[in-house]
Amino acid sequence: MNGYYTTENGRVSIAPNILKGFVVKELEGSSCFRLCATRGEGLGEYFSKRSLENSIRVSFTDSGRANIGLNLQVLFGTRIRLKARELQGRIARSITLGTGLDVEDVAITVDRVYCEPEILDDLVSTPTQSNNIDLDEG
């Protein structure tokens, strides 16, 4: 099923793959979200065809409005609530401006947390402070 809207000259239909392209463009600009790699592939794989099929779902309501579902990885330390809301707004705005379709919903599911190698190195090499508290003493 395609998304659609009607103009004074007729109906305009938009295929799901067009909307996926808008989503990918917004994800490429994100510093903290990326598509989930499929099983058996490395975390560094961003946008293979299989990743797109498994990570971006597009459906349409009976009235032609778009629903977008995303399965994403998030960078360790990201304020997920804030950044997810920003990404949802950018995706909806991009699709609406680029295609003329109304977006009903952009649902984000965070499936994994990933960590950049530099952050991992810092976490492993930085010693943690201990207060040496004896829990037996009052």
Protein Blocks (a to p, Z undefined) as FASTA:
>chain_A
ZZddddfkbccdddfklmmmmmmmmmmmpckbccdddehiafklmbdmklmmmmpccddd
fkopacddddddddehiafklmmmmmmmmmmmmmmmmnopacfbdcdddfbdcddfklmm
mmmmmccddehiafkbZZ
